[in-house]
Amino acid sequence: MEIKLQEAMDQFLLSLTDSKTIKTDDAETCMGLLADYLLHYSDLFQDAIEVDEASLAEWEAALEGYIEKLFEGDTEPSPELGSLPLAMLDAEHLRDFLGWYLLREPDMDSLEVEKFALVLQAWASYMHSKTWLSDDQCELFYDVLNEVAVESARAAKAAHLLLYYVRLGAGVSPRLRGKRFDSFVEGHARIERVESEKKAVWFGFDNQDKVIGPICLPSEIISHLAEGDVLDVELGQRGGQWIIVDIGPVYPGCIYVEADELEVPNKLI
């Protein structure tokens, strides 16, 4: 019988005992976040489903049960993946989860990204031991996780450093902070060039036909940025100099470019 994705998650969690490598609480949190991503943000549940009387009754029963839990003080919903087959999950879903979904959260730090990557690796190993994943599938899962874990941890560090840098004035002296900007540009910017020696980066925006820069940054921040990274950013220009006015998440370039692609696919952030 074909294994269901929810069952593969549940059995993995039941198999765990706390160790120095994988903590049960970390695994439960990771599986819950993964289920939320798959349900609400992946391509696995996007097809419209006709609502008949039976499904409406199930929905009402589920809602009633959830409300009862709220009255009991249990306010944490548990995402349920239903009868979705495990075979529907592929390595690219894990790429998006680690490299995009987690990094959307402002409080997600590099240590949590690394912990969740270890959980997913342990889950892949468990599914392989159960023969739910073939040798080739497991190897592909590992390859993606190894690549994205490192890049996502780096991007998470960059996001936190940039946030503190902007909050501290983005390197602009207090005397100059009150002066009006000449122009602004904001959106999802891709890093086109990084020059460590000049301590500067250049950004390309979808709505701009030119590369904007240089944007000067401290060496510590530059060391955590790479060409191809995508940032949710607002830049302001004053006296011919561009500075970062506001900053959001940083996403590693590896989630936007497939190994056999040169074009950057459209992706909503």
N, C-alpha and C positions, 0 to 999 in steps of 0.2 A: 504494500500500500504506500502511496506517495506521502512523504512526510510534509507536514504543514509548517510554515515559517514560525508561527506562534509556538507550536509544539517544540521546534528545534531550539527556540529561545528558552522556553520553560524548562526543558530537560537539562539544558546547559546550566541554568541557574541552580537547579536542584542538585547537580553533580558537584557543585563547588564547595570547597572548605577553605576558610581563610588561610592565606599563605602570605609570604613576603612579596610574592609576585602579583597575585590577583586577590583583591578583597571582595567579599560578597556584596557589600554595599555599593562599591564602585561598579560591579557588574550589573547590579539591578538598575542603578541610575543610567548606565550606558544603554542597556537594553530598552529601558523606558524611553529615552531620548531617540534611539534608533527607530522604535516603533512609531513615535510621534512624527519623525521625519518621513518615514515610509508612507504613513497614512495621509499626511497633510501637504507634503511638499514633493514627493517623488512622482514618477509616472505610473505607479502601480494601481492607484485608486482614482484616476482622473476620468475614467469612463462614466458617463451618466447612467444611473440605475433607476429604472422605473419603480415608482413607489406604489405597491399594491396594498390591499388591506392587510395581508399577512405581514409584510415587511413593516407597515405602519404600526401594527400591533406590537411587533418586536421592538421597534424604536420606542414606543410608549412605555413598554415594560422596562427597557433599559434605562429610560429617563427616570421612571419612578424609583428604580433601584438606586440610581445615582443620587437622587434627592434624599432618599432615606439615609445614605451614607453621609451626606452633608449634615443632616440633623444629628448624626452620631459623632460628628467632628472629624470625619475622614474627608478632607477636601482635596486630596490628591487623586486625580483621575488616572486610571490605568489603561493606556492605549491597547486596543485589542485588534489583532490583525485578521481575525476570523479564519476563513478556510483558504487563505492565500497559500499556494504551494511554495515550498522552499525554492523550487527550481526557478521561480520568477525573480529571485534575488540574484543580482550579478555584482561583480567587483566594482562597477561604476557607481552603484548605489552607495557603497562604502566610501568611495572616493568623494562623492558629494557630501556625505554625512560628516566625514572628518575634515574636509577641506573647505566646506561652505556652511553647512547647517550649524555646526558647533561654533564656528567663528562669528556667527551673527550675534551671539550672546555677549554683551559687554563685559560680563564678569568671567568669561571663559579664559583661563590662563593656560600657559604652555604645559604646566604640570598635569592639568586635567586632560588636555589633549593626549599627552603621552600615556596617561593611565587608561583612557578609553581605547587607545590604539592597542595596548596590551590585552585588554579585555576582548577586543574583536579578533586578535590573533589567536587567543586561547579558544574562542568560540569556533573559529575556522578549524583549528586543530581537533577540537572535540567532534565537530561534524564530520571531519575526515575520518576520524577513528570509528565513527558509526557508519561509515560508507555512504553518508548522505551527500558528501562532496567527493568527486573523483580526484585523482592525483593532479590532473591538469587544472581543475577548478580551484583546488586548494592552493596550488602554486600561484595561480593568478591572483587569488585573494591576498596571499602573502606579499606578492610583488607590489600590488597597489597600496596595501597598508604600510609597507616599509617605506615606500616613496612618499606617500601623503603625510604620514605621521611626522616625519622630520620637517617637511616643508610647512605643515600646519602649525607645529610648535614654534617654528621660526616666525611665522606670520603673526601668531598670537603675541609673541614677545614684542614684535615691531609695533603692533597696534597699541599695546599698553605704554610703550615708551613714547610713541607719538602723542597719545592722549595726554600724558603728563607734560610733555614738552609744550603742547598747545596751551594747556591750562596755565603753564608758567609764563606765557607770553610769547612763545615761539621764537625766542631769541631776540625779541624787539625790546629795546629799552623803554621804561615807563614814560619817558619824555616824548617818545614817538607814537605811543599806542593810541593817543587821542586824535591823531591826524587822519583825515578822510582818505579812503582808498580811491584810486582812479578807476579801477574795474575789478570785477569778480568773475570767477568761473567755478562751477560746482558740478558734481555728478560722479560717475564711476570712471576713475582715471586709471589707465594702465601705465606702469613705469616703463618708459621707452629706453632710458639710459641711466646707468649709475656710474658715477665717477668718484671712487673712494678718496683719491688724492685731493680732488677739489671739494670734497665733502658736499656733493650736490647730486640731485636727481632731476630728471626731466619727465613730465607727464604728457600723455596723449589722451584727449577726451573724445568721446563719440561725436559730440556736437561742435568740435573744433577741427579746423583743417590744418592746424599747425601744432607742433610740439611746444609745450609751455615749460619754461625753466630758464636758468637753473633755479632750483629751490634748495637753498643751503640748509644742511642739517648736521647735528653733531655726529662724530664718527661712530659712536655706539649705536645710534639709530641706523646709520648707513649700513653698518655691518649686518643688520638683520633684514635688509631689504634686497630684492633681486629684480632684475629685468623680467617683465611679464607679470609681476604682482599687480593686483587690482585693488584700488583703495576707494572707499567712499569718502570724498574729500571736498572741501571748499578752499579755494585759493583767492587771495586778494593781492592786487598789484598797487604799489605805492612808490613813486619816485623811480619807476623802472624796475623795481625789485618785487619778485613774487614771494609771498610767505603763506604758510598754512594757517587758515583762519579757523577751520573746524575739521574734525577728523572722525571717521567711523571705523568700521571693521577693515582689516587687511586680509585679502585672500591670495593664496599662493597661485602662481601661474599654472601649476600642474593640473589644476582642476578645470582650466579653460581650454587646454590644448591636449588633444589625444596624441598618442605616440606616432600615429601615421597621418597626422593632419598638420597643415601649416596655417590654415584659416582658423580664426578664433570664433567658435560657435556663439550664437546668441544665447545669453543666459540672464535670467532675472535675478536680481539681488534684493 
